[in-house]
Amino acid sequence: AQTVTQSQPEMSVQEAETVTLSCTYDTSENNYYLFWYKQPPSRQMILVIRQEAYKQQNATENRFSVNFQKAAKSFSLKISDSQLGDTAMYFCAFMKRLASGSARQLTFGSGTQLTVLP
Amino acid sequence: DAGVTQSPTHLIKTRGQHVTLRCSPISGHKSVSWYQQVLGQGPQFIFQYYEKEERGRGNFPDRFSARQFPNYSSELNVNALLLGDSALYLCASSSGLAGIHYEQYFGPGTRLTVT
């Protein structure tokens, strides 16, 4: 079974500053996907960024980037130029890369509540 | 295009009752997954359906069941409700199960309160 650990229940950052959210995972799989999802107070879970484990290059999406360390099983999210709208719960999630037709289930961490301060 | 839709938004039920939650996937998506998110925790996988067949089931009791219809919409049913079933129930859709179709897009959720 896979486990995802987010050791920072809460974090805060000043507007325009940079913040890094940590995530570690445990798996015996070699092929998998990793995700960061954002859940604002509206409850809608929004995909922020994704990483395929077989790709060594770290994924980036505008102000969001990841530091993927496969050997260390670490997957941190860096948010640059933080904005008030980034205030939300952030979840790290894992998905096994299985044969076609198999279930695609996400395993989530417990989340990090990020508050961007004006 | 409309995203994933779920109904109802909120629901209050009494212990022992039955509840049905509904989900409509993004147009063209054939897979629907259900997750339970208890307050203060990350979502937990309940079911995944693809082409009307159950393709995966999480560690939930048999009181939880689901089905997918020919139009790919889905229902989640919970029987004999317990206080511990109070949670946000999230539906996610994906276009398929293979290759690039693995990404899941979530709906706004249904908040279930059991009293």
Interface residues (C-beta under 8 A of the other chain):
Chain A: V4 Y33 Y37 S42 R43 Q44 M45 I46 L47 R50 F91 A93 M95 R97 S100 G101 S102 A103 R104 Q105 L106 T107 F108 G109 S110 G111
Chain B: S31 S33 Y35 G40 Q41 G42 P43 Q44 F45 Q48 Y50 R55 G56 G58 L88 L90 A92 S94 L97 A98 G99 Y102 E103 Q104 Y105 F106 G107 P108 G109 R111
